[in-house]
Amino acid sequence: MEKIADGFKGEKAIITPYNIRHYQEKNPITKQLYVTHIGYYPKAKNHFRERMNGTPENIFIYCKEGAGWIEYKDIKHHLHPNQAFILPANEAHAYGSGVSNPWSIYWLHFRGENVALFTSLIGRLIDLADSDKSRYGDRFLLFEEMYQNLAMGYSPENLEYTSFCLMHFLASVKYLNQYREINNVKEPDLIQKSILFMKEHLEKKITLHEIAGHVGYSKSRFSALFIEKTSYSPMSYYNQLKIQRACSFLQFSNLKIEEIAFRLGFYDPFHFSKAFKQEMEITPKEYRKRYQN
């Protein structure tokens, strides 16, 4: 049984395609720990989930503001700001937001061969003590690193970087004292600049010539660099980002499937459904039924 309230203003979520998870299971870096679902629900009034058989992944819930609760092994834990809980895979649980003061939560599902490294954190309330060196903001930025890299597409580098960020994120909780160090900032490069351009034009039809021109390269040179960096052609990557945006529309909007198709520049709903299923392994209709709030 799963229940959730109507959408929360400012919510966001990414659910990775199954073919990407298959890749993550085999890649020597990502197979250690990898994200399958990730999101943020602000002021999530009436948020509620109950799963009698759990999920195939471990679930990390981090309360940023407000309050909520988690029930696991017949014990009800109350979560307040800067507290977290990791629910183990395949075990019954329930959780929900507080009534008078609904929680804002960062959450993610994760799997991997090295989950056992964090056994000490799983199945218990995690209280992150307040301090002038707490670095709560840095931890949220690290979460955004994971979210934004997945939002930029599923290139091997993005997936590998996200796995390392996940390890760092969980380590920041397990090794709390050691975590309080300075944070690094990434500078955008040529490929990142082109991907940002793609993301800004997902609801328009742009060509390879336009993308290459935006970063000051010829089509052939840019394509070669892009493939070298991401393992995908620019237009394949662009279409992958369109499917990711389609997932967001299906999950968080009431747009009809044909409206989403035309909005994202597909020839017709059939072309959209075929491309969507090829990427996500389920149809848009099935995706909406499974994941829409």
C-alpha positions as CSV (number, residue, x, y, z in Angstrom):
1,M,0.0,0.0,0.0
2,E,1.4,3.4,-1.0
3,K,-0.2,6.7,-0.4
4,I,0.9,10.3,-0.9
5,A,-0.8,13.7,-0.9
6,D,-1.2,15.8,-4.0
7,G,2.1,17.4,-5.1
8,F,4.1,19.6,-2.9
9,K,5.1,23.1,-4.2
10,G,8.7,23.0,-5.1
11,E,9.0,19.2,-5.1
12,K,11.4,17.4,-7.4
13,A,12.4,13.8,-8.0
14,I,14.4,11.7,-10.4
15,I,13.8,7.9,-10.9
16,T,16.5,6.3,-13.0
17,P,15.6,4.0,-15.9
18,Y,16.0,0.2,-15.4
19,N,18.6,-0.1,-18.1
20,I,20.7,2.5,-16.2
21,R,20.4,0.5,-13.0
22,H,21.5,-2.6,-14.9
23,Y,24.6,-0.6,-15.9
24,Q,25.2,0.6,-12.4
25,E,25.1,-3.0,-11.1
26,K,28.0,-3.9,-13.4
27,N,30.2,-0.8,-13.5
28,P,33.1,-1.4,-11.1
29,I,32.6,2.0,-9.5
30,T,28.9,2.4,-9.4
31,K,28.1,-1.1,-8.3
32,Q,29.6,-0.3,-4.9
33,L,26.8,2.2,-4.1
34,Y,24.4,3.9,-6.4
35,V,21.2,6.0,-6.4
36,T,18.0,4.8,-8.0
37,H,15.6,7.4,-6.8
38,I,16.3,10.9,-5.4
39,G,14.2,13.9,-4.5
40,Y,13.1,16.7,-2.2
41,Y,9.6,17.3,-0.8
42,P,9.2,20.7,0.9
43,K,6.5,21.2,3.5
44,A,5.0,17.8,2.5
45,K,1.6,18.1,4.2
46,N,-0.2,14.7,4.4
47,H,2.8,12.9,3.0
48,F,2.4,9.2,3.8
49,R,3.9,5.9,2.7
50,E,3.2,2.3,3.8
51,R,4.9,-0.6,2.2
52,M,4.2,-4.1,3.6
53,N,7.1,-5.6,1.7
54,G,9.5,-2.6,1.7
55,T,11.4,-1.7,-1.4
56,P,14.3,-3.4,-3.2
57,E,16.5,-0.4,-2.2
58,N,17.5,1.2,1.1
59,I,15.7,4.5,1.7
60,F,17.5,7.5,3.3
61,I,15.2,10.2,4.7
62,Y,16.7,13.4,6.0
63,C,14.4,15.9,7.8
64,K,15.4,19.5,7.0
65,E,12.5,21.3,8.6
66,G,9.2,20.5,10.3
67,A,8.5,17.0,11.8
68,G,7.4,13.6,10.8
69,W,7.6,9.9,11.8
70,I,8.9,6.6,10.7
71,E,7.6,3.2,11.8
72,Y,9.9,0.2,11.5
73,K,9.9,-3.1,13.4
74,D,6.8,-1.9,15.3
75,I,8.7,1.1,16.7
76,K,7.6,4.6,15.8
77,H,10.4,7.1,15.5
78,H,9.7,10.9,15.4
79,L,12.0,12.9,13.1
80,H,12.8,16.6,13.7
81,P,15.2,19.0,11.9
82,N,18.7,17.5,11.3
83,Q,17.6,14.0,12.0
84,A,17.6,11.1,9.6
85,F,16.7,7.5,9.2
86,I,17.8,4.7,6.8
87,L,15.2,2.1,6.1
88,P,16.7,-1.3,5.0
89,A,15.7,-2.9,1.8
90,N,12.9,-5.4,1.6
91,E,11.5,-4.8,5.0
92,A,8.1,-3.5,6.0
93,H,7.8,0.1,7.0
94,A,5.7,3.2,7.1
95,Y,6.4,6.9,7.3
96,G,4.6,10.2,7.2
97,S,4.7,14.0,7.7
98,G,3.6,15.7,10.9
99,V,0.1,17.1,10.9
100,S,0.6,20.6,12.4
101,N,4.2,21.0,11.2
102,P,4.8,19.0,8.0
103,W,8.3,18.0,7.3
104,S,10.6,19.0,4.4
105,I,12.7,16.0,3.5
106,Y,15.6,15.1,1.3
107,W,15.3,11.5,0.3
108,L,17.0,8.9,-1.8
109,H,16.9,5.2,-2.6
110,F,20.2,3.4,-2.9
111,R,21.7,0.0,-3.5
112,G,25.1,-1.6,-4.0
113,E,27.6,-4.2,-2.9
114,N,29.0,-1.9,-0.2
115,V,25.8,-1.1,1.6
116,A,27.1,-3.1,4.6
117,L,29.7,-0.4,5.2
118,F,26.9,1.7,6.6
119,T,25.1,-1.0,8.6
120,S,25.7,1.0,11.8
121,L,23.4,3.7,10.4
122,I,20.6,1.5,9.1
123,G,17.3,1.0,11.0
124,R,17.9,3.6,13.7
125,L,17.2,7.3,14.3
126,I,20.3,9.3,13.4
127,D,20.7,12.6,15.3
128,L,23.1,15.0,13.7
129,A,24.2,17.1,16.7
130,D,24.1,20.9,16.2
131,S,27.4,22.7,16.2
132,D,29.0,25.8,14.8
133,K,30.9,23.4,12.4
134,S,27.8,21.4,11.5
135,R,28.1,22.0,7.7
136,Y,24.4,21.3,7.2
137,G,24.4,23.6,4.2
138,D,27.3,21.7,2.7
139,R,25.6,18.4,3.1
140,F,22.5,19.7,1.3
141,L,24.9,21.0,-1.5
142,L,26.3,17.5,-1.7
143,F,22.8,16.1,-2.1
144,E,22.3,18.7,-4.9
145,E,25.5,17.4,-6.5
146,M,23.9,14.0,-6.8
147,Y,20.6,15.4,-8.0
148,Q,22.0,17.8,-10.6
149,N,24.5,15.3,-12.0
150,L,21.6,12.8,-12.6
151,A,19.6,15.7,-14.0
152,M,22.3,16.3,-16.5
153,G,21.9,12.8,-17.9
154,Y,23.2,9.3,-17.4
155,S,26.6,9.4,-18.8
156,P,29.2,7.0,-17.2
157,E,31.0,10.0,-15.6
158,N,27.8,11.4,-14.2
159,L,26.8,8.1,-12.7
160,E,30.2,7.4,-11.3
161,Y,30.5,10.9,-9.8
162,T,27.1,10.5,-8.3
163,S,28.2,7.2,-6.7
164,F,31.2,8.9,-5.1
165,C,29.0,11.7,-3.9
166,L,26.6,9.1,-2.3
167,M,29.6,7.5,-0.5
168,H,30.7,11.0,0.7
169,F,27.1,11.9,1.7
170,L,26.6,8.7,3.8
171,A,30.2,9.1,5.2
172,S,29.3,12.6,6.3
173,V,26.7,11.1,8.5
174,K,28.7,8.0,9.7
175,Y,32.0,10.0,10.3
176,L,30.4,13.2,11.6
177,N,33.5,14.6,13.2
178,Q,35.8,14.0,10.2
179,Y,33.2,15.5,7.9
180,R,33.6,19.1,9.1
181,E,36.1,20.2,6.4
182,I,35.9,22.7,3.5
183,N,33.9,22.0,0.4
184,N,35.1,21.9,-3.2
185,V,33.4,23.7,-6.1
186,K,33.3,22.4,-9.6
187,E,33.8,24.7,-12.6
188,P,31.6,24.0,-15.6
189,D,33.5,22.8,-18.7
190,L,32.7,22.6,-22.4
191,I,30.5,19.5,-22.2
192,Q,28.7,20.8,-19.1
193,K,28.0,24.1,-20.9
194,S,26.6,22.2,-23.9
195,I,24.4,20.1,-21.7
196,L,23.0,23.1,-19.9
197,F,22.2,24.6,-23.3
198,M,20.3,21.4,-24.2
199,K,18.4,21.5,-20.9
200,E,17.4,25.1,-21.5
201,H,15.9,24.1,-24.9
202,L,14.2,20.8,-24.1
203,E,10.8,22.3,-25.1
204,K,12.2,23.6,-28.4
205,K,13.7,21.9,-31.4
206,I,17.4,22.6,-31.6
207,T,20.0,21.0,-34.0
208,L,23.5,19.6,-33.5
209,H,24.7,22.7,-35.4
210,E,23.1,25.0,-32.8
211,I,24.5,23.1,-29.9
212,A,28.0,23.0,-31.4
213,G,27.8,26.7,-32.3
214,H,26.8,27.6,-28.7
215,V,30.2,26.3,-27.4
216,G,32.1,27.5,-30.4
217,Y,33.0,24.2,-32.2
218,S,32.3,22.6,-35.5
219,K,29.7,19.8,-35.5
220,S,32.3,17.1,-36.1
221,R,34.8,18.3,-33.5
222,F,32.1,18.9,-30.9
223,S,30.5,15.4,-31.5
224,A,33.9,13.7,-31.2
225,L,34.6,15.5,-27.9
226,F,31.1,14.9,-26.5
227,I,31.2,11.1,-27.3
228,E,34.7,10.9,-25.8
229,K,33.4,12.6,-22.6
230,T,29.9,11.0,-22.2
231,S,29.9,7.8,-24.4
232,Y,26.8,9.2,-26.1
233,S,26.3,11.3,-29.3
234,P,25.0,14.8,-28.5
235,M,21.6,14.2,-30.0
236,S,21.2,10.9,-28.2
237,Y,22.0,12.6,-25.0
238,Y,19.6,15.5,-25.8
239,N,16.8,13.0,-26.4
240,Q,17.7,11.3,-23.1
241,L,17.3,14.6,-21.3
242,K,13.9,15.0,-23.0
243,I,12.8,11.7,-21.6
244,Q,13.9,12.8,-18.2
245,R,11.9,16.0,-18.5
246,A,8.9,13.8,-19.7
247,C,9.2,11.8,-16.5
248,S,8.9,15.0,-14.5
249,F,5.8,16.1,-16.4
250,L,4.2,12.6,-16.0
251,Q,4.9,12.6,-12.3
252,F,4.3,16.2,-11.3
253,S,1.8,17.6,-13.8
254,N,-1.6,16.9,-15.2
255,L,-0.5,17.4,-18.8
256,K,-1.9,14.7,-21.1
257,I,0.5,12.3,-22.7
258,E,0.0,13.8,-26.1
259,E,0.5,17.3,-24.7
260,I,3.9,16.2,-23.2
261,A,4.8,14.6,-26.5
262,F,4.3,17.8,-28.6
263,R,5.7,20.0,-25.9
264,L,9.0,18.1,-26.0
265,G,9.1,18.1,-29.8
266,F,8.2,14.5,-30.6
267,Y,6.5,13.9,-34.0
268,D,3.4,12.3,-32.4
269,P,2.3,10.5,-29.2
270,F,3.3,7.1,-30.8
271,H,6.8,8.3,-31.5
272,F,7.0,9.7,-27.9
273,S,5.7,6.4,-26.3
274,K,8.2,4.3,-28.3
275,A,11.1,6.5,-27.4
276,F,10.0,6.6,-23.7
277,K,9.6,2.8,-23.4
278,Q,13.0,2.3,-25.1
279,E,14.6,4.4,-22.4
280,M,12.5,3.6,-19.3
281,E,11.3,0.0,-20.2
282,I,7.7,1.0,-19.4
283,T,5.2,3.2,-21.3
284,P,4.4,6.8,-20.3
285,K,1.0,5.6,-19.1
286,E,2.5,2.9,-16.9
287,Y,5.1,5.4,-15.6
288,R,2.4,7.9,-14.6
289,K,0.3,5.2,-12.9
290,R,3.3,3.9,-10.9
291,Y,4.9,7.2,-9.8
292,Q,2.4,10.1,-10.0
293,N,1.5,11.6,-6.6
